[in-house]
Amino acid sequence: MTEDLKIAQTGDKQEKYITLISQLHSLIFGEPDIVANLANISAALKETFNWWWVGFYLVKGDELVLGPFQGPIACTRIRHGKGVCGTAWKEKKSLLVPDVNAFPGHIACSAASVSEIVTPILNKSGEVVGVLDVDSEHYDVLDDTDVRFLEEISQICSKLL
Ligand code: SME
């Protein structure tokens, strides 16, 4: 695995994702443990973008259970169809929420988080096995570019689960 994460310094979001994704494969190469890999992926995302919170919830039975993450403590269990995470699971699609106050049923793990993206992680059968959740304390940071690249990262994660 790589020892130091390289972060594109151009200030361009796309460039940062491309630099990050090119390193993710070597970061997880040869390591079969899912917790170790998801922990490093969430750390690499946090180090690159310094979001308020970034991490994983994994499907266990009829709930999402908190997985590896970076940021403040968070809700441990989310039911199917509840909150942004549970809705992304139910609808099997990414959700970009520019203002969490405008999302009915949003689960406020932290009052500081005001915008959010959740992308589902699907297994080979097309079932949701987890979600990748990014929270920002700013309204104007997360957009469709993030959705596109976070979906790409979710696809990398889907091969691990
Ligand atoms: N806000 C999420 C809950 C998870 S935390 O943001 C880490 C939701 O509504 O599902």
Backbone and ligand atoms as CSV (ligand in chain L), in Angstrom:
chain,resi,resn,atom,element,x,y,z
A,1,MET,N,N,0.828,-1.203,0.000
A,1,MET,CA,C,0.000,0.000,0.000
A,1,MET,C,C,0.866,1.259,0.000
A,2,THR,N,N,0.269,2.369,-0.405
A,2,THR,CA,C,1.019,3.627,-0.404
A,2,THR,C,C,1.189,4.095,1.045
A,3,GLU,N,N,2.252,4.822,1.312
A,3,GLU,CA,C,2.484,5.301,2.681
A,3,GLU,C,C,1.961,6.709,2.887
A,4,ASP,N,N,2.180,7.565,1.901
A,4,ASP,CA,C,1.708,8.948,2.027
A,4,ASP,C,C,0.700,9.237,0.940
A,5,LEU,N,N,-0.376,9.893,1.328
A,5,LEU,CA,C,-1.398,10.244,0.350
A,5,LEU,C,C,-0.969,11.517,-0.378
A,6,LYS,N,N,-1.032,11.457,-1.719
A,6,LYS,CA,C,-0.760,12.675,-2.495
A,6,LYS,C,C,-2.083,13.401,-2.695
A,7,ILE,N,N,-2.072,14.703,-2.497
A,7,ILE,CA,C,-3.287,15.494,-2.682
A,7,ILE,C,C,-3.006,16.571,-3.715
A,8,ALA,N,N,-3.819,16.592,-4.789
A,8,ALA,CA,C,-3.629,17.610,-5.832
A,8,ALA,C,C,-3.802,18.993,-5.216
A,9,GLN,N,N,-2.869,19.873,-5.496
A,9,GLN,CA,C,-2.872,21.192,-4.850
A,9,GLN,C,C,-3.424,22.296,-5.744
A,10,THR,N,N,-4.030,21.897,-6.876
A,10,THR,CA,C,-4.494,22.905,-7.835
A,10,THR,C,C,-5.746,23.635,-7.354
A,11,GLY,N,N,-6.419,23.056,-6.364
A,11,GLY,CA,C,-7.664,23.671,-5.915
A,11,GLY,C,C,-8.854,23.202,-6.728
A,12,ASP,N,N,-8.564,22.389,-7.766
A,12,ASP,CA,C,-9.636,21.885,-8.621
A,12,ASP,C,C,-10.158,20.557,-8.048
A,13,LYS,N,N,-11.469,20.520,-7.808
A,13,LYS,CA,C,-12.091,19.363,-7.170
A,13,LYS,C,C,-11.901,18.081,-7.978
A,14,GLN,N,N,-12.114,18.190,-9.293
A,14,GLN,CA,C,-11.986,17.019,-10.168
A,14,GLN,C,C,-10.568,16.452,-10.119
A,15,GLU,N,N,-9.611,17.342,-10.165
A,15,GLU,CA,C,-8.194,16.954,-10.095
A,15,GLU,C,C,-7.923,16.205,-8.780
A,16,LYS,N,N,-8.510,16.709,-7.695
A,16,LYS,CA,C,-8.307,16.060,-6.394
A,16,LYS,C,C,-8.881,14.643,-6.392
A,17,TYR,N,N,-10.076,14.485,-6.981
A,17,TYR,CA,C,-10.674,13.144,-7.035
A,17,TYR,C,C,-9.823,12.211,-7.888
A,18,ILE,N,N,-9.359,12.697,-9.038
A,18,ILE,CA,C,-8.579,11.838,-9.944
A,18,ILE,C,C,-7.292,11.386,-9.249
A,19,THR,N,N,-6.641,12.325,-8.565
A,19,THR,CA,C,-5.406,11.989,-7.844
A,19,THR,C,C,-5.711,10.979,-6.736
A,20,LEU,N,N,-6.825,11.191,-6.032
A,20,LEU,CA,C,-7.198,10.287,-4.938
A,20,LEU,C,C,-7.514,8.886,-5.461
A,21,ILE,N,N,-8.374,8.821,-6.480
A,21,ILE,CA,C,-8.839,7.520,-6.969
A,21,ILE,C,C,-7.668,6.701,-7.522
A,22,SER,N,N,-6.704,7.396,-8.150
A,22,SER,CA,C,-5.545,6.668,-8.690
A,22,SER,C,C,-4.745,5.997,-7.569
A,23,GLN,N,N,-4.886,6.492,-6.343
A,23,GLN,CA,C,-4.145,5.898,-5.222
A,23,GLN,C,C,-4.965,4.883,-4.429
A,24,LEU,N,N,-6.290,4.920,-4.601
A,24,LEU,CA,C,-7.128,4.035,-3.781
A,24,LEU,C,C,-6.829,2.565,-4.042
A,25,HIS,N,N,-6.581,2.240,-5.321
A,25,HIS,CA,C,-6.341,0.839,-5.646
A,25,HIS,C,C,-5.102,0.306,-4.924
A,26,SER,N,N,-4.022,1.107,-4.923
A,26,SER,CA,C,-2.817,0.625,-4.238
A,26,SER,C,C,-2.993,0.675,-2.716
A,27,LEU,N,N,-3.887,1.561,-2.260
A,27,LEU,CA,C,-4.140,1.654,-0.818
A,27,LEU,C,C,-4.768,0.371,-0.284
A,28,ILE,N,N,-5.639,-0.233,-1.095
A,28,ILE,CA,C,-6.365,-1.417,-0.620
A,28,ILE,C,C,-5.790,-2.726,-1.185
A,29,PHE,N,N,-4.850,-2.602,-2.130
A,29,PHE,CA,C,-4.321,-3.795,-2.793
A,29,PHE,C,C,-3.708,-4.774,-1.776
A,30,GLY,N,N,-4.129,-6.028,-1.884
A,30,GLY,CA,C,-3.528,-7.065,-1.054
A,30,GLY,C,C,-4.081,-7.144,0.363
A,31,GLU,N,N,-5.004,-6.236,0.699
A,31,GLU,CA,C,-5.577,-6.268,2.056
A,31,GLU,C,C,-7.027,-6.770,1.965
A,32,PRO,N,N,-7.310,-7.951,2.480
A,32,PRO,CA,C,-8.661,-8.507,2.351
A,32,PRO,C,C,-9.639,-8.004,3.419
A,33,ASP,N,N,-9.154,-7.339,4.450
A,33,ASP,CA,C,-10.057,-6.972,5.550
A,33,ASP,C,C,-10.898,-5.744,5.194
A,34,ILE,N,N,-12.199,-5.918,5.263
A,34,ILE,CA,C,-13.117,-4.868,4.835
A,34,ILE,C,C,-13.043,-3.629,5.741
A,35,VAL,N,N,-12.945,-3.839,7.053
A,35,VAL,CA,C,-12.888,-2.697,7.971
A,35,VAL,C,C,-11.616,-1.884,7.723
A,36,ALA,N,N,-10.502,-2.575,7.558
A,36,ALA,CA,C,-9.227,-1.888,7.309
A,36,ALA,C,C,-9.314,-1.045,6.034
A,37,ASN,N,N,-9.890,-1.619,4.987
A,37,ASN,CA,C,-9.963,-0.902,3.711
A,37,ASN,C,C,-10.931,0.280,3.766
A,38,LEU,N,N,-12.116,0.073,4.347
A,38,LEU,CA,C,-13.075,1.187,4.415
A,38,LEU,C,C,-12.548,2.287,5.340
A,39,ALA,N,N,-11.818,1.901,6.377
A,39,ALA,CA,C,-11.226,2.893,7.284
A,39,ALA,C,C,-10.218,3.759,6.527
A,40,ASN,N,N,-9.373,3.123,5.730
A,40,ASN,CA,C,-8.375,3.890,4.985
A,40,ASN,C,C,-9.016,4.748,3.897
A,41,ILE,N,N,-10.073,4.236,3.265
A,41,ILE,CA,C,-10.745,5.034,2.228
A,41,ILE,C,C,-11.403,6.262,2.859
A,42,SER,N,N,-12.041,6.097,4.015
A,42,SER,CA,C,-12.657,7.271,4.654
A,42,SER,C,C,-11.582,8.259,5.120
A,43,ALA,N,N,-10.455,7.751,5.590
A,43,ALA,CA,C,-9.354,8.640,6.001
A,43,ALA,C,C,-8.784,9.396,4.804
A,44,ALA,N,N,-8.643,8.696,3.669
A,44,ALA,CA,C,-8.097,9.342,2.466
A,44,ALA,C,C,-9.048,10.430,1.968
A,45,LEU,N,N,-10.359,10.180,2.044
A,45,LEU,CA,C,-11.344,11.199,1.630
A,45,LEU,C,C,-11.296,12.400,2.573
A,46,LYS,N,N,-11.204,12.134,3.853
A,46,LYS,CA,C,-11.151,13.215,4.843
A,46,LYS,C,C,-9.883,14.063,4.655
A,47,GLU,N,N,-8.763,13.361,4.428
A,47,GLU,CA,C,-7.486,14.062,4.263
A,47,GLU,C,C,-7.503,14.930,3.001
A,48,THR,N,N,-8.157,14.439,1.957
A,48,THR,CA,C,-8.188,15.167,0.685
A,48,THR,C,C,-9.149,16.356,0.731
A,49,PHE,N,N,-10.337,16.160,1.297
A,49,PHE,CA,C,-11.374,17.194,1.195
A,49,PHE,C,C,-11.711,17.885,2.527
A,50,ASN,N,N,-11.272,17.296,3.612
A,50,ASN,CA,C,-11.503,17.872,4.942
A,50,ASN,C,C,-12.978,18.205,5.208
A,51,TRP,N,N,-13.871,17.296,4.744
A,51,TRP,CA,C,-15.291,17.475,5.043
A,51,TRP,C,C,-15.534,17.318,6.540
A,52,TRP,N,N,-16.702,17.740,6.961
A,52,TRP,CA,C,-17.075,17.620,8.374
A,52,TRP,C,C,-17.103,16.158,8.811
A,53,TRP,N,N,-17.704,15.327,7.970
A,53,TRP,CA,C,-17.846,13.900,8.306
A,53,TRP,C,C,-17.846,13.107,7.015
A,54,VAL,N,N,-17.164,11.986,7.006
A,54,VAL,CA,C,-17.227,11.084,5.853
A,54,VAL,C,C,-17.083,9.655,6.360
A,55,GLY,N,N,-17.950,8.785,5.876
A,55,GLY,CA,C,-17.837,7.405,6.328
A,55,GLY,C,C,-18.877,6.493,5.721
A,56,PHE,N,N,-18.924,5.312,6.282
A,56,PHE,CA,C,-19.756,4.245,5.725
A,56,PHE,C,C,-20.791,3.767,6.732
A,57,TYR,N,N,-21.961,3.427,6.211
A,57,TYR,CA,C,-22.940,2.636,6.946
A,57,TYR,C,C,-23.107,1.338,6.165
A,58,LEU,N,N,-23.163,0.216,6.884
A,58,LEU,CA,C,-23.261,-1.088,6.229
A,58,LEU,C,C,-24.594,-1.740,6.556
A,59,VAL,N,N,-25.203,-2.365,5.540
A,59,VAL,CA,C,-26.493,-3.040,5.739
A,59,VAL,C,C,-26.290,-4.274,6.612
A,60,LYS,N,N,-27.044,-4.298,7.720
A,60,LYS,CA,C,-27.063,-5.488,8.584
A,60,LYS,C,C,-28.515,-5.748,8.921
A,61,GLY,N,N,-29.080,-6.792,8.311
A,61,GLY,CA,C,-30.509,-7.066,8.476
A,61,GLY,C,C,-31.318,-5.948,7.854
A,62,ASP,N,N,-32.243,-5.375,8.655
A,62,ASP,CA,C,-33.097,-4.321,8.092
A,62,ASP,C,C,-32.632,-2.924,8.513
A,63,GLU,N,N,-31.345,-2.826,8.885
A,63,GLU,CA,C,-30.807,-1.528,9.313
A,63,GLU,C,C,-29.462,-1.259,8.638
A,64,LEU,N,N,-29.118,0.024,8.621
A,64,LEU,CA,C,-27.746,0.415,8.313
A,64,LEU,C,C,-27.035,0.579,9.660
A,65,VAL,N,N,-25.847,0.026,9.766
A,65,VAL,CA,C,-25.076,0.146,11.001
A,65,VAL,C,C,-23.790,0.911,10.692
A,66,LEU,N,N,-23.442,1.817,11.583
A,66,LEU,CA,C,-22.256,2.659,11.402
A,66,LEU,C,C,-21.006,1.816,11.152
A,67,GLY,N,N,-20.275,2.194,10.121
A,67,GLY,CA,C,-19.019,1.521,9.792
A,67,GLY,C,C,-17.857,2.481,9.981
A,68,PRO,N,N,-16.720,2.201,9.333
A,68,PRO,CA,C,-15.559,3.077,9.450
A,68,PRO,C,C,-15.887,4.498,8.986
A,69,PHE,N,N,-15.405,5.492,9.727
A,69,PHE,CA,C,-15.689,6.880,9.362
A,69,PHE,C,C,-14.606,7.791,9.914
A,70,GLN,N,N,-14.652,9.047,9.452
A,70,GLN,CA,C,-13.779,10.109,9.969
A,70,GLN,C,C,-14.656,11.294,10.324
A,71,GLY,N,N,-14.486,11.814,11.504
A,71,GLY,CA,C,-15.291,12.957,11.935
A,71,GLY,C,C,-15.870,12.714,13.305
A,72,PRO,N,N,-16.808,13.593,13.708
A,72,PRO,CA,C,-17.402,13.450,15.041
A,72,PRO,C,C,-18.236,12.173,15.169
A,73,ILE,N,N,-18.503,11.787,16.405
A,73,ILE,CA,C,-19.334,10.604,16.655
A,73,ILE,C,C,-20.661,10.742,15.912
A,74,ALA,N,N,-21.250,9.602,15.536
A,74,ALA,CA,C,-22.450,9.639,14.689
A,74,ALA,C,C,-23.476,8.605,15.145
A,75,CYS,N,N,-24.696,8.749,14.614
A,75,CYS,CA,C,-25.781,7.793,14.886
A,75,CYS,C,C,-25.304,6.402,14.492
A,76,THR,N,N,-25.638,5.398,15.283
A,76,THR,CA,C,-25.114,4.061,14.986
A,76,THR,C,C,-26.024,3.247,14.080
A,77,ARG,N,N,-27.357,3.473,14.160
A,77,ARG,CA,C,-28.271,2.641,13.366
A,77,ARG,C,C,-29.307,3.486,12.653
A,78,ILE,N,N,-29.543,3.177,11.380
A,78,ILE,CA,C,-30.525,3.916,10.573
A,78,ILE,C,C,-31.418,2.890,9.874
A,79,ARG,N,N,-32.714,3.069,10.003
A,79,ARG,CA,C,-33.631,2.089,9.407
A,79,ARG,C,C,-33.852,2.335,7.911
A,80,HIS,N,N,-34.226,1.268,7.233
A,80,HIS,CA,C,-34.503,1.313,5.801
A,80,HIS,C,C,-35.525,2.413,5.506
A,81,GLY,N,N,-35.183,3.300,4.584
A,81,GLY,CA,C,-36.112,4.367,4.197
A,81,GLY,C,C,-36.053,5.591,5.093
A,82,LYS,N,N,-35.235,5.548,6.153
A,82,LYS,CA,C,-35.173,6.691,7.072
A,82,LYS,C,C,-33.948,7.564,6.782
A,83,GLY,N,N,-34.119,8.860,6.961
A,83,GLY,CA,C,-33.014,9.793,6.762
A,83,GLY,C,C,-32.519,9.773,5.314
A,84,VAL,N,N,-31.434,10.468,5.089
A,84,VAL,CA,C,-30.866,10.509,3.741
A,84,VAL,C,C,-30.251,9.137,3.412
A,85,CYS,N,N,-29.568,8.566,4.412
A,85,CYS,CA,C,-28.903,7.274,4.174
A,85,CYS,C,C,-29.917,6.167,3.885
A,86,GLY,N,N,-30.946,6.083,4.738
A,86,GLY,CA,C,-31.952,5.034,4.561
A,86,GLY,C,C,-32.760,5.212,3.283
A,87,THR,N,N,-32.911,6.461,2.845
A,87,THR,CA,C,-33.636,6.736,1.596
A,87,THR,C,C,-32.778,6.350,0.384
A,88,ALA,N,N,-31.480,6.657,0.453
A,88,ALA,CA,C,-30.571,6.258,-0.650
A,88,ALA,C,C,-30.556,4.732,-0.776
A,89,TRP,N,N,-30.615,4.055,0.366
A,89,TRP,CA,C,-30.679,2.579,0.380
A,89,TRP,C,C,-31.979,2.121,-0.287
A,90,LYS,N,N,-33.096,2.671,0.181
A,90,LYS,CA,C,-34.404,2.260,-0.339
A,90,LYS,C,C,-34.537,2.539,-1.838
A,91,GLU,N,N,-34.094,3.716,-2.254
A,91,GLU,CA,C,-34.270,4.121,-3.666
A,91,GLU,C,C,-33.128,3.659,-4.559
A,92,LYS,N,N,-32.097,3.082,-3.943
A,92,LYS,CA,C,-30.924,2.581,-4.689
A,92,LYS,C,C,-30.350,3.651,-5.590
A,93,LYS,N,N,-30.281,4.872,-5.063
A,93,LYS,CA,C,-29.690,5.935,-5.888
A,93,LYS,C,C,-29.003,6.970,-4.997
A,94,SER,N,N,-28.073,7.681,-5.610
A,94,SER,CA,C,-27.354,8.720,-4.880
A,94,SER,C,C,-28.276,9.886,-4.585
A,95,LEU,N,N,-28.080,10.505,-3.431
A,95,LEU,CA,C,-28.867,11.679,-3.065
A,95,LEU,C,C,-27.929,12.829,-2.739
A,96,LEU,N,N,-28.115,13.927,-3.454
A,96,LEU,CA,C,-27.391,15.170,-3.155
A,96,LEU,C,C,-28.369,16.074,-2.425
A,97,VAL,N,N,-28.036,16.420,-1.185
A,97,VAL,CA,C,-28.929,17.240,-0.368
A,97,VAL,C,C,-28.210,18.556,-0.059
A,98,PRO,N,N,-28.474,19.611,-0.841
A,98,PRO,CA,C,-27.745,20.873,-0.662
A,98,PRO,C,C,-28.075,21.568,0.659
A,99,ASP,N,N,-29.298,21.282,1.199
A,99,ASP,CA,C,-29.698,21.867,2.480
A,99,ASP,C,C,-30.485,20.805,3.244
A,100,VAL,N,N,-29.865,20.260,4.280
A,100,VAL,CA,C,-30.504,19.140,4.997
A,100,VAL,C,C,-31.830,19.540,5.640
A,101,ASN,N,N,-32.004,20.829,5.926
A,101,ASN,CA,C,-33.258,21.284,6.531
A,101,ASN,C,C,-34.437,21.125,5.568
A,102,ALA,N,N,-34.125,21.034,4.278
A,102,ALA,CA,C,-35.173,20.896,3.267
A,102,ALA,C,C,-35.445,19.430,2.936
A,103,PHE,N,N,-34.763,18.508,3.630
A,103,PHE,CA,C,-34.977,17.080,3.363
A,103,PHE,C,C,-35.832,16.497,4.488
A,104,PRO,N,N,-37.094,16.150,4.196
A,104,PRO,CA,C,-37.962,15.623,5.254
A,104,PRO,C,C,-37.387,14.339,5.857
A,105,GLY,N,N,-37.280,14.293,7.167
A,105,GLY,CA,C,-36.797,13.081,7.837
A,105,GLY,C,C,-35.292,12.992,7.947
A,106,HIS,N,N,-34.611,14.048,7.535
A,106,HIS,CA,C,-33.151,14.040,7.687
A,106,HIS,C,C,-32.781,13.733,9.137
A,107,ILE,N,N,-31.769,12.884,9.317
A,107,ILE,CA,C,-31.329,12.525,10.671
A,107,ILE,C,C,-30.113,13.383,11.008
A,108,ALA,N,N,-30.284,14.242,11.994
A,108,ALA,CA,C,-29.205,15.174,12.354
A,108,ALA,C,C,-28.283,14.542,13.389
A,109,CYS,N,N,-27.245,13.843,12.906
A,109,CYS,CA,C,-26.256,13.286,13.836
A,109,CYS,C,C,-25.455,14.427,14.445
A,110,SER,N,N,-25.278,15.495,13.671
A,110,SER,CA,C,-24.523,16.659,14.139
A,110,SER,C,C,-25.213,17.914,13.627
A,111,ALA,N,N,-25.459,18.859,14.517
A,111,ALA,CA,C,-26.135,20.100,14.120
A,111,ALA,C,C,-25.272,20.922,13.168
A,112,ALA,N,N,-23.977,20.664,13.160
A,112,ALA,CA,C,-23.071,21.445,12.312
A,112,ALA,C,C,-23.175,21.060,10.836
A,113,SER,N,N,-23.661,19.862,10.577
A,113,SER,CA,C,-23.740,19.389,9.195
A,113,SER,C,C,-24.960,19.989,8.503
A,114,VAL,N,N,-24.747,20.678,7.368
A,114,VAL,CA,C,-25.875,21.351,6.700
A,114,VAL,C,C,-26.137,20.842,5.283
A,115,SER,N,N,-25.184,20.123,4.702
A,115,SER,CA,C,-25.415,19.559,3.374
A,115,SER,C,C,-24.781,18.169,3.329
A,116,GLU,N,N,-25.249,17.373,2.380
A,116,GLU,CA,C,-24.885,15.956,2.460
A,116,GLU,C,C,-25.004,15.265,1.103
A,117,ILE,N,N,-24.150,14.263,0.884
A,117,ILE,CA,C,-24.305,13.360,-0.266
A,117,ILE,C,C,-24.241,11.932,0.256
A,118,VAL,N,N,-25.164,11.104,-0.184
A,118,VAL,CA,C,-25.109,9.673,0.137
A,118,VAL,C,C,-25.158,8.889,-1.161
A,119,THR,N,N,-24.201,7.974,-1.344
A,119,THR,CA,C,-24.225,7.101,-2.524
A,119,THR,C,C,-24.317,5.652,-2.059
A,120,PRO,N,N,-25.203,4.881,-2.672
A,120,PRO,CA,C,-25.314,3.470,-2.287
A,120,PRO,C,C,-24.147,2.643,-2.819
A,121,ILE,N,N,-23.818,1.596,-2.091
A,121,ILE,CA,C,-22.808,0.633,-2.541
A,121,ILE,C,C,-23.555,-0.669,-2.841
A,122,LEU,N,N,-23.462,-1.113,-4.093
A,122,LEU,CA,C,-24.229,-2.287,-4.534
A,122,LEU,C,C,-23.320,-3.510,-4.675
A,123,ASN,N,N,-23.868,-4.678,-4.365
A,123,ASN,CA,C,-23.103,-5.907,-4.623
A,123,ASN,C,C,-23.354,-6.385,-6.060
A,124,LYS,N,N,-22.771,-7.546,-6.393
A,124,LYS,CA,C,-22.877,-8.044,-7.782
A,124,LYS,C,C,-24.318,-8.300,-8.195
A,125,SER,N,N,-25.170,-8.613,-7.202
A,125,SER,CA,C,-26.587,-8.886,-7.515
A,125,SER,C,C,-27.411,-7.609,-7.577
A,126,GLY,N,N,-26.759,-6.482,-7.389
A,126,GLY,CA,C,-27.478,-5.206,-7.458
A,126,GLY,C,C,-28.177,-4.840,-6.158
A,127,GLU,N,N,-27.857,-5.560,-5.065
A,127,GLU,CA,C,-28.451,-5.211,-3.770
A,127,GLU,C,C,-27.557,-4.194,-3.062
A,128,VAL,N,N,-28.202,-3.286,-2.320
A,128,VAL,CA,C,-27.429,-2.308,-1.553
A,128,VAL,C,C,-26.830,-3.010,-0.335
A,129,VAL,N,N,-25.506,-2.904,-0.194
A,129,VAL,CA,C,-24.834,-3.544,0.945
A,129,VAL,C,C,-24.278,-2.499,1.916
A,130,GLY,N,N,-24.344,-1.243,1.503
A,130,GLY,CA,C,-23.873,-0.173,2.369
A,130,GLY,C,C,-24.051,1.162,1.674
A,131,VAL,N,N,-23.702,2.227,2.370
A,131,VAL,CA,C,-23.722,3.555,1.740
A,131,VAL,C,C,-22.464,4.312,2.145
A,132,LEU,N,N,-22.063,5.203,1.265
A,132,LEU,CA,C,-20.984,6.153,1.553
A,132,LEU,C,C,-21.651,7.504,1.806
A,133,ASP,N,N,-21.360,8.103,2.941
A,133,ASP,CA,C,-22.036,9.336,3.370
A,133,ASP,C,C,-21.000,10.442,3.587
A,134,VAL,N,N,-21.232,11.583,2.953
A,134,VAL,CA,C,-20.361,12.747,3.121
A,134,VAL,C,C,-21.194,13.903,3.658
A,135,ASP,N,N,-20.741,14.525,4.720
A,135,ASP,CA,C,-21.455,15.661,5.313
A,135,ASP,C,C,-20.548,16.886,5.315
A,136,SER,N,N,-21.141,18.046,4.969
A,136,SER,CA,C,-20.366,19.291,5.011
A,136,SER,C,C,-21.020,20.289,5.966
A,137,GLU,N,N,-20.212,21.137,6.541
A,137,GLU,CA,C,-20.733,22.214,7.388
A,137,GLU,C,C,-20.976,23.486,6.568
A,138,HIS,N,N,-20.820,23.354,5.219
A,138,HIS,CA,C,-21.057,24.481,4.304
A,138,HIS,C,C,-22.178,24.132,3.326
A,139,TYR,N,N,-22.896,25.171,2.882
A,139,TYR,CA,C,-23.996,24.950,1.936
A,139,TYR,C,C,-23.528,24.834,0.486
A,140,ASP,N,N,-22.382,25.393,0.164
A,140,ASP,CA,C,-22.023,25.568,-1.248
A,140,ASP,C,C,-20.837,24.712,-1.680
A,141,VAL,N,N,-20.642,23.598,-1.016
A,141,VAL,CA,C,-19.444,22.807,-1.288
A,141,VAL,C,C,-19.729,21.561,-2.125
A,142,LEU,N,N,-20.801,20.858,-1.825
A,142,LEU,CA,C,-21.075,19.577,-2.482
A,142,LEU,C,C,-21.931,19.767,-3.733
A,143,ASP,N,N,-21.556,19.092,-4.829
A,143,ASP,CA,C,-22.319,19.251,-6.081
A,143,ASP,C,C,-22.272,17.969,-6.911
A,144,ASP,N,N,-22.734,18.067,-8.155
A,144,ASP,CA,C,-22.817,16.890,-9.024
A,144,ASP,C,C,-21.456,16.256,-9.320
A,145,THR,N,N,-20.411,17.064,-9.321
A,145,THR,CA,C,-19.059,16.505,-9.520
A,145,THR,C,C,-18.730,15.547,-8.383
A,146,ASP,N,N,-19.088,15.950,-7.153
A,146,ASP,CA,C,-18.857,15.060,-6.008
A,146,ASP,C,C,-19.659,13.772,-6.168
A,147,VAL,N,N,-20.917,13.906,-6.582
A,147,VAL,CA,C,-21.765,12.715,-6.748
A,147,VAL,C,C,-21.105,11.748,-7.726
A,148,ARG,N,N,-20.660,12.285,-8.854
A,148,ARG,CA,C,-20.063,11.445,-9.898
A,148,ARG,C,C,-18.845,10.672,-9.371
A,149,PHE,N,N,-17.960,11.375,-8.698
A,149,PHE,CA,C,-16.742,10.711,-8.232
A,149,PHE,C,C,-17.001,9.847,-6.995
A,150,LEU,N,N,-17.931,10.256,-6.146
A,150,LEU,CA,C,-18.241,9.416,-4.977
A,150,LEU,C,C,-18.898,8.114,-5.429
A,151,GLU,N,N,-19.661,8.171,-6.526
A,151,GLU,CA,C,-20.230,6.936,-7.084
A,151,GLU,C,C,-19.110,6.027,-7.591
A,152,GLU,N,N,-18.085,6.641,-8.186
A,152,GLU,CA,C,-16.945,5.848,-8.663
A,152,GLU,C,C,-16.242,5.168,-7.480
A,153,ILE,N,N,-16.102,5.911,-6.390
A,153,ILE,CA,C,-15.464,5.348,-5.187
A,153,ILE,C,C,-16.355,4.260,-4.578
A,154,SER,N,N,-17.665,4.465,-4.615
A,154,SER,CA,C,-18.593,3.444,-4.117
A,154,SER,C,C,-18.458,2.159,-4.927
A,155,GLN,N,N,-18.197,2.308,-6.223
A,155,GLN,CA,C,-18.017,1.111,-7.056
A,155,GLN,C,C,-16.751,0.364,-6.666
A,156,ILE,N,N,-15.708,1.096,-6.321
A,156,ILE,CA,C,-14.489,0.455,-5.844
A,156,ILE,C,C,-14.798,-0.298,-4.542
A,157,CYS,N,N,-15.584,0.369,-3.663
A,157,CYS,CA,C,-15.932,-0.250,-2.367
A,157,CYS,C,C,-16.809,-1.485,-2.567
A,158,SER,N,N,-17.643,-1.465,-3.602
A,158,SER,CA,C,-18.572,-2.584,-3.806
A,158,SER,C,C,-17.805,-3.877,-4.077
A,159,LYS,N,N,-16.606,-3.759,-4.609
A,159,LYS,CA,C,-15.805,-4.955,-4.875
A,159,LYS,C,C,-15.223,-5.523,-3.578
A,160,LEU,N,N,-15.259,-4.720,-2.512
A,160,LEU,CA,C,-14.704,-5.154,-1.240
A,160,LEU,C,C,-15.739,-5.833,-0.356
A,161,LEU,N,N,-17.010,-5.549,-0.623
A,161,LEU,CA,C,-18.074,-6.011,0.292
A,161,LEU,C,C,-18.728,-7.314,-0.176
L,1,SME,N1,N,-27.677,12.607,8.100
L,1,SME,C1,C,-27.745,11.196,7.848
L,1,SME,C2,C,-27.372,10.405,9.053
L,1,SME,C3,C,-25.943,10.018,9.112
L,1,SME,S1,S,-24.945,11.256,9.625
L,1,SME,O1,O,-25.066,12.396,8.744
L,1,SME,C4,C,-23.372,10.786,9.792
L,1,SME,C5,C,-29.139,10.820,7.369
L,1,SME,O2,O,-30.047,11.639,7.367
L,1,SME,O3,O,-29.300,9.656,7.005
